Amino acid sequence: MAEVDETMKRLQNQKGVQGIIIVNAEGIPIKSTLDNASTVQYAGNIHQLLMKARGIVRDIDPQNDLTFLRIRSKKNEVMIAPDKDYFLIVIQNPTE
Amino acid sequence: MSVPHKVGTVKSKQATNVKAPVAKVVKAAGKKKDEEEATDTAEGEEWMPGKTLVKPPDQLDLTEEELNEEITRVLTANNPNAPQNVVRYGFKEGCYKPIIFVDQMAIHFELEGNLVHKESDEGRRLMAKQAEREEGTGAEKLDNVAKAGEKERKLTNQFNFNERASQTLNNPPRDISCQTEPPPRANFSATANQWEIYDFYVEELKRREKSKEKQEGQVLNKEEDKSKKKIIQAETQSDDITQLAHAAKIIERMVNQNIFDEVAQDFMYFEDAADEFRGEKGTLLPLWKLQYDKAKGLSVTALCWNPKYNDLFAVGLGSYEFTQEERGMLLFYTLKNSSYPEFIFNTTSGVMCVDIHEQLSYLVAVGLHDGCVAVYNLKKKSDQPVYNSTASSGKHRGAVMQVKWQKDDLDSNHNFISVSADGRVVSWTLVKHELVFTDIIKLPATDKVPDDLKDVIATAGTSLDFHKQKDYHFLVATEAGKIHKGSKYYSSKFLETYDAHFMTVSRVRWNPFHPNVFISCGWDWMVKIWDQTIKSPIFTFELKTSVTDVAWAPYSSTIFAAITNDGKSRDHA
């Protein structure tokens, strides 16, 4: 418990990180460092995308599984790490 | 008129017949009539003169010629209605054959009579029956006849006819119906992808294995169950966030990769174009700076790369202030995450040296400032070392300067060797849960020490290195400036001794490629390269300050690097 909290704090303090969201398996955000509206938006949309991406990977080979998903856009980069019951979203601005 | 009496010929004059074919009976009758008429007319003509011919109005008008024509009529016994060309299928020949003889009988009238011959069987029976009836039913006849008459009268009575009808009581009909409650319905939808099926099978397998295990170990399970229950409870309580640890780790690495993207690129592909111009001075590009807050105040005393995972390395932190007994730490960093160490271990005293096992890269041996050696297992989550040597189990009396893993011994126990400031070279074996030590050799005292104190005051060993090929040969360097070559199997004497430096030898290392060459460096500003067969060094390099460490390049047998107290590092070839 404490380990994860510490990791979250460190992540938050890293350079360029704009926000961190933890979403549970149903797509409901549990913890977030962003405001409510953005959180809900991110959580809802990314949940669908994640399901689709996972389906793609597993359809091709059922023994495979999705470990990481990165979406790089002009303004920032969204990184999604799925776990068994949760997934973690980090929004970072990679360039200085 | 004379009538020719030709049999079979009938004059058309007299013929009341039409020329069309007529039944022959009629003809025959007609002929008879004609004959009669002929006789009659013949007779009549005698007494009645001139009887005119009576012509029916619908008789055909024919000319004289036609009237005089003689037409032959033949009377046969043929049935004109009988078929004349009957054909039957003959199976013998397999074709239709005409049947010549056709039945010519024509039946005009048929009546089946009910007359039975008196003397036949049936006749006799009937006569007997009649006789019986007449005897028995003489009286009844009258009644029967009367009734028959009455019945006949009723039936035929059309005026007094009465019809009566009755109907049974009809029960009033009622409709009763019942309906069962429809079963509760719920909509169910699911997808059955290939991977969902696969997941299900994997879980099924796990369940089966668990049930097998339960069956096998039911005796011990009582104790385990209690602990399991606790674990399960703990899991259900804290299931929200702890599972994220893995994902969080990955994310952290990715975030770091983004931040230090350039550095990572440099790490892989750095090529300084200025190298061609500079000549002797090259560039050493610092890539990462790894810092840990809690390690502030501690100096890095040891470094070791992990042989299996190339990006993982161990850092031992302690203190060089030999007077102060401070705490120490053992940190593991990975290059993928340069902002935070992967593993953190706190030790009771400063770490002086670290070594990671070559094959089992999770075993780490640590030599501490207070003389203890400890072995940590990275796979276990605990903060404590797996093995620890204590005062009773033969720990060193001085700081452990170097530890080195060895190959597993004959009992396949892991073992490592340490050299310390108390002058002992000790081999430690990990036997089950204990560290067992074996003194290999004791470093001899220097000449300056008076003889009677030689056993007490020992010379401190500072460095230890094992030969790459013949791993029973090792080199020990001492504070006195001597390098001893020893063998693991000889415990009393050294094979060779080299007078290396005037001051402490800080590091001695075998050449990884050349089997006879080793290098040593000391605080007397010198770096010397030796051949083990020759007593004096082959090469000597003099650097301006005391050299603290020297190492061979892993890819070339002729390059080594040395660092000095003034903070410079030099590469020599």
Contacts between the chains, C-beta under 8 A, distances in Angstrom:
chain1	res1	chain2	res2	distance
A	1	B	238	5.6
A	1	B	241	5.9
A	1	B	242	5.6
A	3	B	242	7.8
A	3	B	245	5.9
A	4	B	241	5.0
A	4	B	242	6.3
A	4	B	244	5.3
A	4	B	245	5.4
A	4	B	248	5.6
A	5	B	241	7.5
A	7	B	245	7.4
A	7	B	248	4.3
A	7	B	249	7.1
A	7	B	252	6.1
A	8	B	248	6.8
A	10	B	252	6.9
A	10	B	339	6.9
A	10	B	340	6.0
A	11	B	248	7.4
A	11	B	251	6.6
A	11	B	252	5.8
A	11	B	255	6.0
A	14	B	252	7.9
A	14	B	255	5.2
A	14	B	256	7.2
A	14	B	259	6.3
A	14	B	339	6.8
A	15	B	259	5.1
A	16	B	258	7.0
A	16	B	259	6.4
A	17	B	255	6.2
A	22	B	241	7.4
A	22	B	244	6.5
A	24	B	240	7.9
A	30	B	240	6.6
A	30	B	241	8.0
A	31	B	241	7.9
A	55	B	193	6.6
A	55	B	195	7.6
A	58	B	193	7.0
A	58	B	194	7.3
A	58	B	195	3.3
A	58	B	198	7.8
A	59	B	193	6.1
A	59	B	194	6.1
A	59	B	195	6.5
A	62	B	194	5.1
A	62	B	195	4.1
A	62	B	197	7.5
A	62	B	198	3.6
A	62	B	199	7.7
A	63	B	198	7.0
A	67	B	250	7.0
A	68	B	250	6.1
A	68	B	254	6.8
A	70	B	254	7.1
A	77	B	258	6.5
A	79	B	251	6.0
A	79	B	254	5.1
A	79	B	255	7.1
A	81	B	247	3.9
A	81	B	248	7.5
A	81	B	250	4.7
A	81	B	251	4.7
A	81	B	254	7.6
A	82	B	247	6.9
A	83	B	243	5.8
A	83	B	244	6.0
A	83	B	246	6.2
A	83	B	247	4.2
A	84	B	243	6.4
A	85	B	239	7.7
A	85	B	243	6.1
A	86	B	243	6.2
A	86	B	244	5.4
A	86	B	247	6.9
A	87	B	247	6.7
A	88	B	244	6.0
A	88	B	247	4.6
A	88	B	248	6.1
A	88	B	251	5.4
A	90	B	251	5.2
A	90	B	254	7.7
A	90	B	255	6.1
A	92	B	255	5.8
A	92	B	258	5.8
A	94	B	258	4.4
A	94	B	259	7.5
A	94	B	261	7.1
